[in-house]
Amino acid sequence: MKFFFRAFIALLVIMAMSISFIGCGTKSDSGSTVTSQQQTTAEETKKEPVTLSYAMFASWIDWGGTKDLIEKYQQETGNTIEVQAIDDNQYSQVLMAKIASGDLWDVFAAYSGTAGTKYNAEKNCVDLSNEPWASRVADGALPFLTTNGKVYCAPTAGSNAIGMIYNKKVFEDLNLQVPQTLPEFEAVCDTLKSKGITPIYMALKDGWPVSQVLNGEWANLWGHSPELLDKLNANQIKWSEVPEFVSMLTRLDNYVKKGYFNKDMATATYEMSQKAIAEGTAAMSYMGDWVTTEILKKYPDAKIGMFADPTEKGDNYIAATGPFGIYISANGKNIDASKEFVGFMCSQDSLKYYYSKKPDMPVWKDIKVEELNPCAADVLQMVQDGKSRGHYGQLYVIPYAGDMESIMQELMLGVKTPEQTAKAWDDFMLKTGKQMQFPGF
């Protein structure tokens, strides 16, 4: 785990240093364009058109022009990509069920990180170590993509930061400073509330936004207790025995009672949260930096920033994800075509198009982004200073599931107390760990 931690920090530093943009259509070092390479592959593939099934989180189809890239691949090759965009709340559960049945799609998108354990990559996925694109992946990203030294995940998306997004204009108009400590944070919330502005927006109807609370808070939990991850993954400690976790639940419960959240949490959607933050009727939200791109498309004049979740003493860490990517099923009927499709998505042209639409922190040696999205730019210094920690969903052995959202929703809606919530969380993790036969569970 020490090696994994060092590698993760190396990845974040590599990403943080990627600040200049390589324009679309530029040539590779060899002098030949990647487009010509894609065309050559396309001509070869056109000889025998095939249909590939491709599953992903529903929200991912619009990330970085993914839909456009898939259409371009189909036009160039004659192959058909049958996209199965599954509701974000259900995707992980459906994926785990497919893995258990052995009936996987040809290719599927998922998180990197503990995939070797969660997905049993050595058995269920194709070794991609010798694919041409693999040598272009940033060294710091490799630990997230490999299992026992072999690459199973192709990083077709970048890394994201997760913390507290906020409307900068609202803060400026009220002369508010970014809070570092919990007392400062509550003082900011009190001021916002007194001015008729919702301090924190929460969209519970869509389910997954509530998970961003723990995603952001996890950075501080792990940052201050480096041994915590190993203990949780081995089930040597229960979540209810982690004081900071229980404290987080208590704080959320108190924030609800103090009126810091929007009153319509139960019916609020992700799109509604974007509108509220952009227009300034709400000031903050637990969320990832990916929301910036989505907000600015609809509200180009919005001034959106990000800061790390505050702590009691102000010694804060920002959460950062490992790269998202694509896996190929070892039982697929068209593995060669699947490799070509993944190669297309990992080509320089495709990646440059992706990052032009979604300027995240890249994880490639030859792909750089000139202008990160504003939220990522705000926390760049934290990444460079080593004040970042990984996304718990990519590090914790129990896979993300909608049940986790339901447990948190019940806390936010006053159905369960913090203590009952902690117990329900423990029970779910133990049940899932046993079902998946993880050591220690």
C-alpha positions as CSV (number, residue, x, y, z in Angstrom):
1,M,0.0,0.0,0.0
2,K,2.9,2.3,0.6
3,F,4.0,1.8,-3.0
4,F,0.4,2.4,-4.2
5,F,0.3,5.6,-2.2
6,R,3.6,6.9,-3.6
7,A,2.5,6.0,-7.1
8,F,-0.8,7.8,-6.6
9,I,1.0,11.0,-5.5
10,A,3.3,10.6,-8.5
11,L,0.3,10.4,-10.8
12,L,-1.2,13.6,-9.4
13,V,2.0,15.5,-9.7
14,I,2.3,14.3,-13.3
15,M,-1.2,15.5,-14.0
16,A,-0.7,18.7,-12.3
17,M,2.3,19.6,-14.5
18,S,0.2,19.2,-17.7
19,I,-0.5,22.8,-18.5
20,S,0.1,23.3,-22.3
21,F,-2.3,22.2,-25.0
22,I,-1.3,20.2,-28.1
23,G,-3.7,21.3,-30.8
24,C,-5.8,18.9,-32.7
25,G,-4.4,17.6,-36.0
26,T,-0.7,18.0,-34.9
27,K,1.8,15.4,-35.9
28,S,3.4,12.8,-33.8
29,D,7.1,12.7,-33.2
30,S,7.5,10.3,-36.1
31,G,6.1,12.9,-38.4
32,S,3.0,10.9,-39.4
33,T,-0.4,12.0,-38.1
34,V,-2.4,9.8,-35.7
35,T,-5.3,10.3,-38.1
36,S,-3.5,8.4,-40.8
37,Q,-2.9,5.6,-38.3
38,Q,-6.6,5.5,-37.5
39,Q,-7.5,5.4,-41.2
40,T,-5.1,2.5,-41.7
41,T,-6.7,0.6,-38.9
42,A,-10.1,1.6,-40.2
43,E,-9.4,0.2,-43.7
44,E,-8.3,-3.1,-42.1
45,T,-11.3,-3.3,-39.9
46,K,-13.8,-2.6,-42.7
47,K,-13.0,-5.9,-44.3
48,E,-15.2,-7.7,-41.7
49,P,-17.6,-5.3,-39.9
50,V,-18.6,-6.5,-36.4
51,T,-20.9,-5.3,-33.7
52,L,-19.4,-4.6,-30.3
53,S,-21.4,-4.1,-27.1
54,Y,-20.1,-1.2,-24.9
55,A,-21.5,-0.6,-21.4
56,M,-21.0,2.5,-19.3
57,F,-22.5,4.9,-16.7
58,A,-25.3,6.8,-18.5
59,S,-23.7,10.1,-17.7
60,W,-20.4,9.1,-19.3
61,I,-21.8,9.1,-22.8
62,D,-21.7,12.9,-22.9
63,W,-18.3,13.2,-21.3
64,G,-15.6,14.7,-23.5
65,G,-17.6,14.1,-26.8
66,T,-17.6,10.4,-26.2
67,K,-20.7,10.1,-28.3
68,D,-19.0,11.9,-31.2
69,L,-15.9,9.7,-31.0
70,I,-18.0,6.5,-31.1
71,E,-19.9,7.8,-34.2
72,K,-16.6,8.7,-35.8
73,Y,-15.2,5.2,-35.1
74,Q,-18.3,3.7,-36.7
75,Q,-18.1,5.8,-39.8
76,E,-14.4,5.0,-40.3
77,T,-14.6,1.3,-39.7
78,G,-18.1,0.2,-40.6
79,N,-18.3,-1.5,-37.2
80,T,-21.2,-0.9,-34.9
81,I,-21.0,0.0,-31.3
82,E,-24.1,-0.9,-29.3
83,V,-23.8,1.5,-26.3
84,Q,-25.6,0.3,-23.2
85,A,-25.8,3.4,-21.1
86,I,-27.0,2.2,-17.7
87,D,-28.3,4.5,-15.0
88,D,-25.5,5.7,-12.8
89,N,-27.1,4.5,-9.6
90,Q,-27.4,0.9,-11.0
91,Y,-24.3,0.5,-13.2
92,S,-21.9,-0.9,-10.6
93,Q,-24.4,-3.4,-9.4
94,V,-25.3,-4.5,-12.9
95,L,-21.6,-4.8,-13.7
96,M,-20.9,-7.0,-10.7
97,A,-23.9,-9.2,-11.6
98,K,-22.6,-9.5,-15.2
99,I,-19.1,-10.5,-13.9
100,A,-20.6,-13.1,-11.6
101,S,-22.6,-14.6,-14.5
102,G,-19.7,-14.6,-16.9
103,D,-21.8,-12.8,-19.4
104,L,-20.0,-9.5,-19.9
105,W,-20.2,-7.0,-22.7
106,D,-17.4,-6.9,-25.3
107,V,-16.1,-3.7,-23.6
108,F,-17.1,-1.8,-20.5
109,A,-16.2,1.5,-18.9
110,A,-15.4,1.5,-15.2
111,Y,-13.3,3.0,-12.5
112,S,-9.6,2.0,-12.2
113,G,-8.0,1.4,-8.9
114,T,-9.0,-1.8,-7.1
115,A,-10.3,-3.3,-10.3
116,G,-8.0,-6.3,-9.9
117,T,-9.9,-7.3,-6.8
118,K,-13.4,-6.0,-7.6
119,Y,-13.5,-7.2,-11.2
120,N,-11.1,-10.1,-10.9
121,A,-9.4,-8.6,-14.0
122,E,-6.9,-11.4,-14.4
123,K,-9.8,-13.8,-15.1
124,N,-12.4,-11.6,-16.6
125,C,-10.5,-9.0,-18.6
126,V,-8.0,-8.9,-21.5
127,D,-4.3,-8.1,-20.8
128,L,-3.6,-4.9,-22.7
129,S,0.0,-4.5,-21.6
130,N,1.4,-4.8,-25.2
131,E,-1.1,-2.6,-26.9
132,P,0.7,0.3,-28.7
133,W,-1.0,3.0,-26.5
134,A,0.1,1.4,-23.2
135,S,3.7,2.9,-23.5
136,R,2.2,6.4,-23.7
137,V,0.4,6.2,-20.3
138,A,2.0,8.4,-17.6
139,D,4.1,6.3,-15.2
140,G,2.2,7.5,-12.2
141,A,-1.1,6.2,-13.6
142,L,0.0,2.6,-14.1
143,P,-0.7,1.4,-10.6
144,F,-4.4,2.2,-11.1
145,L,-4.5,0.3,-14.4
146,T,-2.5,-2.8,-13.6
147,T,-3.0,-6.0,-11.6
148,N,0.2,-8.0,-10.9
149,G,2.1,-6.0,-13.4
150,K,-0.3,-6.3,-16.3
151,V,-2.4,-3.5,-17.8
152,Y,-6.1,-4.3,-17.9
153,C,-7.6,-0.8,-18.1
154,A,-7.3,1.8,-20.9
155,P,-7.5,5.3,-19.4
156,T,-9.8,7.0,-21.9
157,A,-10.8,9.8,-19.4
158,G,-8.8,12.0,-17.1
159,S,-8.5,12.5,-13.4
160,N,-11.0,14.7,-11.5
161,A,-10.9,16.6,-8.2
162,I,-13.7,16.2,-5.7
163,G,-14.5,18.6,-2.9
164,M,-16.8,21.6,-2.4
165,I,-17.7,23.7,-5.5
166,Y,-18.9,27.2,-4.9
167,N,-20.1,30.3,-6.7
168,K,-17.2,32.8,-6.5
169,K,-19.4,35.8,-7.3
170,V,-21.6,35.1,-4.3
171,F,-18.6,34.9,-2.0
172,E,-17.1,38.1,-3.5
173,D,-20.4,40.0,-3.2
174,L,-20.7,39.0,0.5
175,N,-16.9,39.4,1.1
176,L,-16.6,35.8,2.2
177,Q,-13.3,34.0,2.3
178,V,-12.9,30.3,1.4
179,P,-13.3,28.5,4.8
180,Q,-10.4,26.2,5.9
181,T,-11.8,25.1,9.3
182,L,-15.2,23.7,10.3
183,P,-16.0,26.8,12.5
184,E,-15.2,29.0,9.5
185,F,-17.3,26.9,7.3
186,E,-20.3,27.1,9.6
187,A,-19.8,30.9,9.9
188,V,-20.0,31.1,6.1
189,C,-23.1,29.0,6.0
190,D,-24.8,31.2,8.7
191,T,-24.0,34.4,6.7
192,L,-25.3,32.9,3.5
193,K,-28.5,31.7,5.1
194,S,-29.1,35.1,6.7
195,K,-28.9,36.6,3.1
196,G,-31.5,34.2,1.8
197,I,-29.0,32.1,-0.1
198,T,-29.0,28.3,0.3
199,P,-25.6,27.5,1.8
200,I,-25.2,23.9,0.4
201,Y,-27.3,22.3,-2.4
202,M,-28.0,18.6,-2.3
203,A,-29.7,16.7,-5.1
204,L,-31.1,13.5,-3.5
205,K,-33.5,12.5,-6.3
206,D,-30.7,11.4,-8.6
207,G,-29.0,9.5,-5.8
208,W,-25.4,9.6,-6.7
209,P,-24.7,13.3,-5.8
210,V,-24.9,12.4,-2.1
211,S,-22.0,10.1,-2.5
212,Q,-19.8,13.1,-3.3
213,V,-19.9,14.0,0.4
214,L,-17.9,10.9,1.4
215,N,-15.7,11.2,-1.8
216,G,-14.6,14.6,-0.6
217,E,-14.4,13.8,3.1
218,W,-12.5,10.6,2.5
219,A,-9.4,12.6,1.4
220,N,-9.2,14.1,4.9
221,L,-10.0,10.7,6.6
222,W,-7.2,8.9,4.8
223,G,-4.9,11.9,4.7
224,H,-4.9,12.0,8.5
225,S,-4.9,8.3,9.0
226,P,-2.7,6.6,6.4
227,E,-3.3,3.1,7.8
228,L,-7.1,3.4,7.6
229,L,-7.5,2.2,4.0
230,D,-5.6,-1.1,4.6
231,K,-7.6,-1.7,7.8
232,L,-11.0,-1.1,6.1
233,N,-10.0,-3.3,3.1
234,A,-9.1,-6.1,5.4
235,N,-12.2,-5.6,7.5
236,Q,-10.0,-5.1,10.6
237,I,-12.0,-2.1,11.6
238,K,-15.6,-1.1,11.1
239,W,-16.6,2.3,9.6
240,S,-18.6,2.9,12.8
241,E,-15.3,2.6,14.7
242,V,-13.7,5.5,12.7
243,P,-14.3,8.6,14.8
244,E,-14.0,11.0,11.8
245,F,-16.6,9.0,9.8
246,V,-19.1,9.2,12.7
247,S,-18.3,12.8,13.2
248,M,-19.0,13.5,9.5
249,L,-22.4,11.9,9.8
250,T,-23.2,13.9,12.9
251,R,-22.1,17.1,11.1
252,L,-24.4,16.4,8.1
253,D,-27.3,15.7,10.5
254,N,-26.6,19.0,12.2
255,Y,-26.3,20.9,8.9
256,V,-29.7,19.6,7.9
257,K,-31.2,20.7,11.3
258,K,-29.6,24.2,10.9
259,G,-31.1,24.7,7.5
260,Y,-27.9,24.7,5.6
261,F,-29.3,22.5,2.8
262,N,-32.1,23.2,0.3
263,K,-35.5,22.3,1.6
264,D,-36.4,20.3,-1.5
265,M,-33.5,17.9,-1.2
266,A,-35.7,14.9,-1.8
267,T,-36.9,16.1,-5.2
268,A,-33.8,18.1,-6.3
269,T,-31.9,16.8,-9.3
270,Y,-28.3,17.2,-10.5
271,E,-29.5,19.6,-13.2
272,M,-31.3,21.7,-10.6
273,S,-28.1,21.9,-8.5
274,Q,-26.2,23.2,-11.5
275,K,-28.8,25.9,-12.1
276,A,-28.8,26.9,-8.4
277,I,-25.0,27.1,-8.1
278,A,-24.6,28.9,-11.4
279,E,-27.3,31.5,-10.7
280,G,-26.2,32.0,-7.1
281,T,-29.5,30.9,-5.4
282,A,-27.2,28.3,-3.7
283,A,-23.6,28.9,-2.9
284,M,-21.9,25.5,-2.5
285,S,-22.3,21.8,-3.2
286,Y,-20.3,18.6,-2.6
287,M,-19.3,17.7,-6.1
288,G,-16.5,16.9,-8.5
289,D,-14.8,19.3,-10.9
290,W,-16.5,17.7,-13.9
291,V,-19.6,19.8,-13.1
292,T,-17.7,22.9,-14.2
293,T,-17.7,22.0,-17.8
294,E,-21.4,21.2,-17.7
295,I,-22.3,24.4,-15.9
296,L,-20.3,26.6,-18.2
297,K,-22.0,25.2,-21.3
298,K,-25.4,26.4,-20.0
299,Y,-24.1,29.4,-18.0
300,P,-21.0,30.7,-19.6
301,D,-20.7,33.8,-17.3
302,A,-20.8,31.7,-14.1
303,K,-17.8,31.9,-11.8
304,I,-17.3,28.5,-10.3
305,G,-14.5,27.4,-8.0
306,M,-13.5,24.6,-5.7
307,F,-12.0,24.1,-2.3
308,A,-11.2,21.1,-0.1
309,D,-13.7,20.0,2.5
310,P,-12.8,21.9,5.7
311,T,-11.6,20.1,8.9
312,E,-11.5,21.1,12.5
313,K,-7.9,22.4,12.4
314,G,-7.8,23.4,8.7
315,D,-5.2,20.8,7.6
316,N,-7.2,19.8,4.5
317,Y,-6.7,17.4,1.6
318,I,-8.5,17.5,-1.7
319,A,-9.8,14.2,-3.2
320,A,-8.7,13.1,-6.7
321,T,-9.7,10.2,-8.8
322,G,-7.5,7.8,-10.7
323,P,-8.3,7.7,-14.4
324,F,-11.6,6.3,-15.7
325,G,-11.2,3.8,-18.5
326,I,-12.3,0.8,-20.6
327,Y,-11.9,-2.9,-20.0
328,I,-12.2,-5.7,-22.6
329,S,-14.0,-8.9,-21.6
330,A,-11.8,-12.0,-21.8
331,N,-14.9,-13.9,-23.0
332,G,-15.8,-11.5,-25.8
333,K,-16.4,-12.8,-29.2
334,N,-14.6,-10.0,-31.0
335,I,-11.5,-9.3,-28.9
336,D,-9.3,-8.1,-31.8
337,A,-12.0,-5.6,-32.9
338,S,-12.4,-4.6,-29.2
339,K,-8.7,-3.9,-29.0
340,E,-8.9,-1.8,-32.2
341,F,-11.8,0.2,-30.8
342,V,-9.9,0.8,-27.5
343,G,-6.9,1.8,-29.6
344,F,-9.0,4.3,-31.5
345,M,-10.3,5.8,-28.2
346,C,-6.7,6.0,-26.9
347,S,-5.2,7.6,-30.0
348,Q,-3.8,11.1,-29.8
349,D,-6.5,12.6,-32.0
350,S,-9.4,11.0,-29.9
351,L,-7.8,12.0,-26.6
352,K,-7.2,15.6,-27.7
353,Y,-10.8,15.9,-28.9
354,Y,-11.9,14.4,-25.5
355,Y,-9.9,16.9,-23.5
356,S,-11.0,19.8,-25.6
357,K,-14.5,19.0,-24.6
358,K,-13.7,18.0,-21.0
359,P,-10.5,19.6,-19.8
360,D,-9.6,17.3,-16.9
361,M,-6.1,16.4,-15.7
362,P,-4.7,14.0,-18.3
363,V,-2.8,10.8,-17.5
364,W,-0.8,10.5,-20.8
365,K,2.8,11.4,-21.5
366,D,1.9,13.0,-24.9
367,I,-1.4,14.7,-24.0
368,K,-1.4,18.1,-22.3
369,V,-4.2,20.5,-21.4
370,E,-3.5,24.2,-21.8
371,E,-6.4,25.3,-19.6
372,L,-7.9,23.1,-16.9
373,N,-11.5,23.5,-15.9
374,P,-11.7,26.3,-13.3
375,C,-12.3,24.0,-10.3
376,A,-9.3,21.8,-11.1
377,A,-7.2,24.9,-11.6
378,D,-8.3,26.1,-8.1
379,V,-6.9,22.9,-6.4
380,L,-3.9,22.5,-8.6
381,Q,-1.5,23.8,-6.0
382,M,-2.8,21.3,-3.4
383,V,-2.1,18.5,-5.8
384,Q,1.4,19.9,-6.5
385,D,2.0,20.2,-2.7
386,G,1.0,16.6,-2.0
387,K,-2.2,17.7,-0.3
388,S,-4.4,15.3,-2.2
389,R,-5.7,11.8,-1.6
390,G,-7.4,9.2,-3.8
391,H,-11.1,8.6,-4.5
392,Y,-12.4,6.1,-1.9
393,G,-14.5,4.4,-4.4
394,Q,-11.4,3.4,-6.4
395,L,-9.5,2.4,-3.3
396,Y,-12.0,0.7,-1.0
397,V,-12.5,-2.9,-1.9
398,I,-16.4,-2.9,-1.6
399,P,-17.8,-1.7,-4.9
400,Y,-19.9,1.4,-5.1
401,A,-23.6,0.6,-5.1
402,G,-26.9,2.4,-4.9
403,D,-27.5,1.0,-1.4
404,M,-24.8,3.3,-0.2
405,E,-26.7,6.3,-1.6
406,S,-29.9,5.1,0.1
407,I,-28.2,4.9,3.5
408,M,-26.9,8.4,3.2
409,Q,-30.2,9.7,1.9
410,E,-32.0,8.3,4.9
411,L,-29.6,10.3,7.1
412,M,-30.1,13.5,5.1
413,L,-33.9,13.1,5.2
414,G,-34.0,12.4,9.0
415,V,-35.1,8.8,8.6
416,K,-32.0,7.5,10.5
417,T,-29.8,9.0,13.2
418,P,-26.0,9.3,12.6
419,E,-25.6,6.2,14.8
420,Q,-28.2,4.2,12.9
421,T,-26.6,5.3,9.7
422,A,-23.1,4.1,10.8
423,K,-24.6,0.7,11.7
424,A,-26.4,0.4,8.4
425,W,-23.2,1.3,6.6
426,D,-21.3,-1.4,8.5
427,D,-24.0,-4.0,7.8
428,F,-24.0,-3.3,4.1
429,M,-20.2,-3.5,3.8
430,L,-20.0,-6.7,5.7
431,K,-22.8,-8.3,3.7
432,T,-21.3,-7.3,0.4
433,G,-17.8,-8.4,1.4
434,K,-19.1,-11.8,2.4
435,Q,-21.0,-12.2,-0.8
436,M,-17.9,-11.4,-2.8
437,Q,-15.8,-13.6,-0.6
438,F,-13.2,-10.9,0.1
439,P,-10.5,-12.0,2.7
440,G,-11.4,-10.8,6.2
441,F,-15.1,-10.4,5.5
